[in-house]
Amino acid sequence: MKITKLETFVVPPRWLFLKIETDEGIIGWGEPVVEGRAHTVAAAVEELSDYLIGKDPLLIEDHWQVMYRAGFYRGGPITMSAIAGVDQALWDIKGKHHGVPVHALLGGQVRDKIKVYSWIGGDRPSDVANNARAVVDRGFKAVKMNGSEELQIIDTFDKVQGVINNVAAVREAVGPNVGIGVDFHGRVHKPMAKVLAKELDPFKLMFIEEPVLSENVEALRDIVNQTSTPIALGERLYSRWDFKHILAGGYVDIIQPDASHAGGITECRKIASMAEAYDVALALHCPLGPIALATCLQIDAVSYNAFIQEQSLGIHYNQGNDLLDYIKNPEVFKYEDGFVSIPQGPGLGIEVNEEKVREMAKVGHRWRNPVWRHEDGSVAEW
């Protein structure tokens, strides 16, 4: 079997899909995207096609090593996301070739389902308590919210009080036993992160996410001493080499690699295993589309330390098109009692609606995250 064609589709709301064809008619799908840089990643995938066309799609590990190492310059969000999408599609092909789900090729599943959480907003906090209550009423047992608006490196306590008020409102709305993740989104610098981490302790959070940017990871030494809340980080790390310093330093309790950014199934499986050796939990990042979610569930199926999965159904980014709109078998994502089932179909376990993909690719998108500024005019982290 040989790879004959790679084709990318920029589709709304902000996704990039990849189709890989073979001379035996087996097709694989991947989701290589950096939010806000979809066209750039599409170009990177096209460059990888020079090597991939004509190759045996079943030799996944070798292809991964070539894509990563043979370009000389390596790593970073664009290259690793392009590799991730190709890797996902190759695993999809391999599973279909053997007639089994990907997780069967990775040693077999250790769980039948995994807990999921739903996003309730909070970029500009206003009605997060009502959003949280509605999500719990739909059966979710965990939610995630943005903790703050923009924060200066040193800011006033009224900003801190605003965060406390929002989290308190959500905790009151959902009760004591629903998990709450509070995402600092890299908006908070070390001085204010120390304050917030300590002040949020009474709310018994599931985790604080990205309390500081990954490039400032040494600041976590001070932050972890201010709180008993688990610290989560990793959506802006792209390889096991990025994660090894985080894990060896003992900075985090939960890692959050993104299977569409961090090298796909091949690499995220290795990152998860590294984390397990450090007794660190896995919560894959996935505010993306159905191919990305199906990919994450294959990794969750075989990762002992996976405990919860992000997913984008109904997320505020998904304007016009949502998670289930691009697949023919939406029932594969069986949500029940706060969990989602592990797909059991061949490959990634989903049937992509190619007709819908091609139709919406004519619409496309140029999604960009907002640019925020502080009161003094300087740019703020979003």
C-alpha positions as CSV (number, residue, x, y, z in Angstrom):
1,M,0.0,0.0,0.0
2,K,1.3,3.5,-0.9
3,I,0.3,7.0,-0.1
4,T,-1.0,8.8,-3.2
5,K,-2.4,12.1,-2.1
6,L,-2.6,14.6,0.8
7,E,-5.4,17.2,0.8
8,T,-6.2,19.8,3.4
9,F,-9.6,21.6,4.1
10,V,-9.9,24.8,6.0
11,V,-13.4,24.6,7.4
12,P,-15.4,26.7,9.9
13,P,-15.5,27.5,12.7
14,R,-11.7,27.5,12.9
15,W,-10.5,24.0,12.0
16,L,-8.2,22.4,9.4
17,F,-8.8,18.8,8.3
18,L,-6.4,16.5,6.4
19,K,-7.3,13.6,4.1
20,I,-4.7,11.1,3.1
21,E,-5.4,8.7,0.2
22,T,-3.8,5.4,-0.6
23,D,-3.6,3.2,-3.8
24,E,-5.7,0.6,-2.0
25,G,-8.6,3.0,-1.5
26,I,-8.2,3.3,2.3
27,I,-8.5,6.9,3.5
28,G,-7.3,8.4,6.7
29,W,-8.3,11.7,8.3
30,G,-6.3,14.0,10.6
31,E,-6.8,17.4,12.2
32,P,-3.6,19.5,11.9
33,V,-4.3,23.0,13.1
34,V,-3.0,25.8,15.1
35,E,-5.9,28.0,16.0
36,G,-5.5,31.3,14.1
37,R,-2.7,29.8,11.8
38,A,-4.7,27.2,9.8
39,H,-3.4,28.3,6.4
40,T,0.2,28.2,7.7
41,V,-0.1,24.7,8.9
42,A,-1.8,23.7,5.6
43,A,1.4,24.9,3.9
44,A,3.5,22.9,6.2
45,V,1.5,19.7,5.5
46,E,1.9,20.3,1.8
47,E,5.7,20.5,2.3
48,L,5.6,17.2,4.1
49,S,3.8,15.6,1.2
50,D,7.0,15.7,-0.9
51,Y,8.4,13.0,1.4
52,L,5.2,11.1,2.1
53,I,3.7,10.5,-1.3
54,G,4.7,7.0,-2.5
55,K,5.6,5.7,1.0
56,D,3.9,2.8,2.9
57,P,1.4,4.5,5.3
58,L,1.8,1.6,7.8
59,L,5.4,2.6,8.8
60,I,4.1,5.3,11.1
61,E,7.0,5.5,13.6
62,D,9.6,5.8,10.8
63,H,7.6,8.5,9.1
64,W,7.2,10.4,12.4
65,Q,11.0,10.3,12.9
66,V,11.7,11.5,9.4
67,M,9.2,14.3,9.5
68,Y,10.6,15.4,12.9
69,R,14.3,14.9,12.4
70,A,15.0,15.2,8.7
71,G,13.9,18.8,8.4
72,F,16.9,19.9,10.5
73,Y,14.9,22.7,12.2
74,R,12.3,21.0,14.4
75,G,9.6,21.6,17.0
76,G,7.3,24.5,17.5
77,P,3.5,24.7,16.9
78,I,3.4,24.8,13.1
79,T,5.7,21.9,12.4
80,M,4.5,19.7,15.2
81,S,0.8,20.4,14.3
82,A,1.5,19.4,10.7
83,I,3.2,16.2,11.9
84,A,0.3,15.6,14.3
85,G,-2.4,15.7,11.6
86,V,-0.4,13.4,9.3
87,D,0.2,11.0,12.2
88,Q,-3.5,10.9,13.1
89,A,-4.4,10.1,9.5
90,L,-1.8,7.4,9.2
91,W,-3.1,5.7,12.4
92,D,-6.6,6.0,11.0
93,I,-5.4,4.2,7.8
94,K,-3.6,1.5,9.8
95,G,-6.6,0.8,12.0
96,K,-8.9,0.6,9.0
97,H,-6.4,-1.7,7.2
98,H,-6.5,-4.1,10.1
99,G,-10.2,-3.6,10.8
100,V,-9.6,-2.5,14.5
101,P,-9.7,0.7,16.5
102,V,-6.3,2.5,16.9
103,H,-6.3,1.7,20.7
104,A,-6.3,-2.0,19.8
105,L,-3.0,-1.4,18.0
106,L,-1.6,0.5,21.0
107,G,-2.0,-2.4,23.4
108,G,-5.7,-2.4,24.0
109,Q,-8.0,-0.2,26.1
110,V,-7.7,0.2,29.9
111,R,-11.1,2.0,30.1
112,D,-14.5,1.9,28.4
113,K,-15.2,5.6,28.9
114,I,-13.7,8.8,30.2
115,K,-15.1,11.7,32.1
116,V,-15.4,14.9,30.1
117,Y,-15.7,18.5,31.0
118,S,-17.6,21.4,29.3
119,W,-16.4,24.9,28.7
120,I,-18.6,27.6,30.3
121,G,-16.8,30.7,29.1
122,G,-15.4,33.5,31.2
123,D,-13.4,35.5,28.7
124,R,-15.5,38.4,29.7
125,P,-17.2,37.0,32.8
126,S,-20.9,37.8,33.2
127,D,-23.2,34.8,33.3
128,V,-20.8,32.0,34.1
129,A,-22.9,30.7,37.0
130,N,-25.9,30.2,34.8
131,N,-23.8,28.6,32.1
132,A,-22.3,26.2,34.7
133,R,-25.7,25.3,36.0
134,A,-27.0,24.6,32.5
135,V,-24.0,22.4,31.7
136,V,-24.5,20.4,34.9
137,D,-28.2,20.0,34.1
138,R,-27.1,18.4,30.8
139,G,-25.2,15.7,32.7
140,F,-21.6,17.0,32.9
141,K,-19.8,16.4,36.2
142,A,-17.0,18.9,35.5
143,V,-16.7,22.4,34.0
144,K,-13.9,24.8,33.0
145,M,-13.9,28.5,33.0
146,N,-11.5,31.3,32.2
147,G,-10.4,32.8,35.5
148,S,-9.8,36.4,34.6
149,E,-9.8,39.2,32.1
150,E,-6.5,40.8,31.2
151,L,-4.2,41.3,34.2
152,Q,-1.1,43.5,34.4
153,I,2.1,41.9,35.7
154,I,1.2,43.7,39.0
155,D,-2.5,44.6,39.3
156,T,-5.0,45.9,41.8
157,F,-6.9,43.7,44.3
158,D,-10.3,44.5,42.7
159,K,-9.1,42.4,39.7
160,V,-8.4,39.5,42.1
161,Q,-11.7,40.0,43.9
162,G,-13.4,39.8,40.5
163,V,-11.9,36.3,39.9
164,I,-12.9,35.2,43.3
165,N,-16.4,36.4,42.8
166,N,-16.8,34.5,39.5
167,V,-15.4,31.3,40.9
168,A,-17.5,31.6,44.0
169,A,-20.6,32.0,41.9
170,V,-19.8,28.9,39.9
171,R,-19.1,26.8,43.0
172,E,-22.4,27.9,44.5
173,A,-24.3,27.2,41.3
174,V,-22.9,23.6,40.8
175,G,-22.4,22.5,44.4
176,P,-19.4,20.9,46.1
177,N,-19.0,17.8,44.0
178,V,-18.7,19.1,40.5
179,G,-15.2,19.6,39.3
180,I,-14.2,23.1,38.4
181,G,-11.1,23.9,36.3
182,V,-10.0,27.5,36.3
183,D,-7.9,28.5,33.3
184,F,-5.5,31.4,33.8
185,H,-4.9,31.1,30.0
186,G,-1.4,32.4,30.4
187,R,-2.9,35.9,31.1
188,V,-1.4,36.0,34.6
189,H,2.2,36.7,35.4
190,K,4.0,35.3,38.4
191,P,3.3,38.0,41.0
192,M,-0.5,37.9,40.5
193,A,-0.5,34.1,40.0
194,K,0.9,33.6,43.5
195,V,-1.9,35.8,44.9
196,L,-4.7,34.1,42.9
197,A,-3.6,30.6,43.6
198,K,-3.7,31.2,47.3
199,E,-7.0,33.0,47.2
200,L,-8.7,30.3,45.2
201,D,-7.8,27.4,47.5
202,P,-11.0,27.5,49.5
203,F,-13.1,26.6,46.4
204,K,-11.6,23.1,46.1
205,L,-10.9,23.4,42.4
206,M,-10.2,20.4,40.1
207,F,-7.2,22.3,38.8
208,I,-5.7,25.6,37.9
209,E,-4.7,25.6,34.3
210,E,-1.7,27.5,32.8
211,P,-1.2,29.7,35.9
212,V,1.8,31.2,34.0
213,L,3.0,30.8,30.4
214,S,5.0,27.6,29.7
215,E,8.1,29.7,29.0
216,N,7.9,30.9,32.5
217,V,7.7,27.5,34.1
218,E,10.4,28.2,36.7
219,A,7.8,30.6,38.3
220,L,5.7,27.5,39.2
221,R,8.2,26.8,42.0
222,D,6.8,29.7,43.9
223,I,3.1,29.2,42.8
224,V,2.9,25.6,43.9
225,N,3.9,26.6,47.4
226,Q,0.9,28.9,47.6
227,T,-1.8,26.4,46.9
228,S,-3.0,22.8,47.4
229,T,-4.9,22.9,44.1
230,P,-3.5,20.7,41.3
231,I,-1.6,22.6,38.7
232,A,-2.2,21.8,35.0
233,L,-0.1,22.9,32.0
234,G,0.9,21.9,28.5
235,E,-1.2,23.0,25.7
236,R,1.6,25.2,24.4
237,L,4.3,22.4,24.6
238,Y,4.8,20.4,21.5
239,S,7.0,17.4,22.2
240,R,8.4,15.0,24.8
241,W,11.5,17.2,24.9
242,D,9.4,20.2,25.9
243,F,7.6,18.2,28.6
244,K,10.7,16.5,30.1
245,H,11.8,19.7,31.9
246,I,8.3,20.2,33.3
247,L,8.1,16.6,34.5
248,A,11.6,16.4,35.9
249,G,11.2,19.7,37.8
250,G,8.0,18.5,39.5
251,Y,6.2,21.6,38.5
252,V,2.8,20.2,37.6
253,D,0.2,17.7,38.7
254,I,-1.6,17.4,35.3
255,I,-0.2,17.7,31.8
256,Q,-2.3,18.8,28.9
257,P,-0.7,18.1,25.5
258,D,-2.8,18.7,22.5
259,A,-2.9,15.7,20.1
260,S,-3.3,18.1,17.2
261,H,-0.3,20.2,18.2
262,A,2.1,17.8,20.0
263,G,3.0,15.4,17.2
264,G,-0.2,13.3,17.1
265,I,-0.9,9.9,18.6
266,T,2.7,8.7,18.3
267,E,4.1,11.5,20.3
268,C,1.3,12.1,22.8
269,R,1.3,8.4,23.7
270,K,5.0,8.8,24.7
271,I,4.4,12.0,26.6
272,A,1.6,10.3,28.5
273,S,3.9,7.4,29.4
274,M,6.6,9.9,30.6
275,A,4.1,11.6,32.8
276,E,2.9,8.3,34.3
277,A,6.5,7.6,35.4
278,Y,6.4,10.9,37.4
279,D,2.9,10.1,38.8
280,V,1.4,13.0,36.9
281,A,-2.1,12.9,35.4
282,L,-3.1,13.3,31.8
283,A,-5.9,15.6,30.6
284,L,-5.5,16.1,26.8
285,H,-6.3,19.6,25.5
286,C,-9.0,19.5,22.8
287,P,-11.1,22.6,22.1
288,L,-11.1,21.4,18.4
289,G,-13.1,19.3,16.0
290,P,-14.3,15.7,15.8
291,I,-11.1,14.2,14.3
292,A,-9.1,15.7,17.2
293,L,-11.5,14.4,19.8
294,A,-11.6,10.9,18.3
295,T,-7.8,11.0,18.3
296,C,-7.7,12.0,22.0
297,L,-10.1,9.2,22.9
298,Q,-7.7,6.7,21.3
299,I,-4.9,8.0,23.6
300,D,-7.2,8.1,26.6
301,A,-8.2,4.5,26.0
302,V,-4.6,3.3,26.5
303,S,-3.2,5.8,29.0
304,Y,-3.6,4.7,32.6
305,N,-3.1,8.2,34.0
306,A,-5.8,9.9,31.8
307,F,-8.6,11.1,34.0
308,I,-10.6,13.6,32.1
309,Q,-11.0,14.8,28.5
310,E,-11.7,18.3,27.1
311,Q,-14.2,18.5,24.3
312,S,-15.8,21.3,22.3
313,L,-19.5,20.5,22.0
314,G,-21.3,23.8,22.3
315,I,-18.2,25.8,23.0
316,H,-18.5,29.5,22.2
317,Y,-15.9,29.2,19.4
318,N,-18.1,26.9,17.4
319,Q,-20.3,29.5,15.8
320,G,-22.2,28.1,12.8
321,N,-20.6,24.6,12.9
322,D,-20.2,22.4,15.8
323,L,-18.4,19.2,16.8
324,L,-20.8,16.7,15.3
325,D,-21.6,18.5,12.1
326,Y,-18.8,16.9,10.1
327,I,-19.3,13.2,10.9
328,K,-21.9,10.7,9.7
329,N,-21.9,8.7,12.9
330,P,-22.3,11.3,15.7
331,E,-23.5,8.5,18.0
332,V,-19.9,7.4,18.3
333,F,-19.4,10.2,20.8
334,K,-21.8,8.8,23.3
335,Y,-22.2,11.3,26.1
336,E,-23.8,9.8,29.3
337,D,-23.7,10.8,32.9
338,G,-20.7,13.0,32.5
339,F,-18.6,10.5,30.5
340,V,-18.0,9.8,26.8
341,S,-17.5,6.3,25.4
342,I,-14.3,5.2,23.8
343,P,-14.9,4.7,20.0
344,Q,-14.8,1.0,18.9
345,G,-14.9,1.4,15.1
346,P,-11.9,0.8,12.9
347,G,-9.2,3.5,12.8
348,L,-10.2,6.6,14.7
349,G,-13.7,5.3,14.9
350,I,-15.5,8.1,13.1
351,E,-16.9,8.5,9.6
352,V,-16.1,11.9,8.2
353,N,-18.8,13.4,6.0
354,E,-16.5,14.4,3.1
355,E,-19.3,16.0,1.2
356,K,-20.0,18.3,4.1
357,V,-16.2,19.0,4.5
358,R,-15.9,20.0,0.9
359,E,-19.0,22.1,1.0
360,M,-17.8,24.1,4.0
361,A,-14.2,24.3,2.7
362,K,-15.7,26.6,0.1
363,V,-16.6,28.9,3.0
364,G,-13.4,28.5,4.9
365,H,-12.4,30.8,7.7
366,R,-9.7,33.2,8.8
367,W,-10.3,32.9,12.6
368,R,-8.1,35.1,14.7
369,N,-8.0,35.4,18.5
370,P,-8.8,38.9,19.8
371,V,-6.1,41.4,20.6
372,W,-6.5,42.8,24.1
373,R,-4.8,45.9,25.5
374,H,-4.3,47.1,29.1
375,E,-5.6,50.4,30.2
376,D,-2.2,52.0,29.6
377,G,-2.3,50.9,25.9
378,S,0.2,48.0,26.1
379,V,-0.8,44.7,24.6
380,A,-2.3,42.1,27.0
381,E,-2.1,38.3,26.9
382,W,-5.3,36.8,25.6
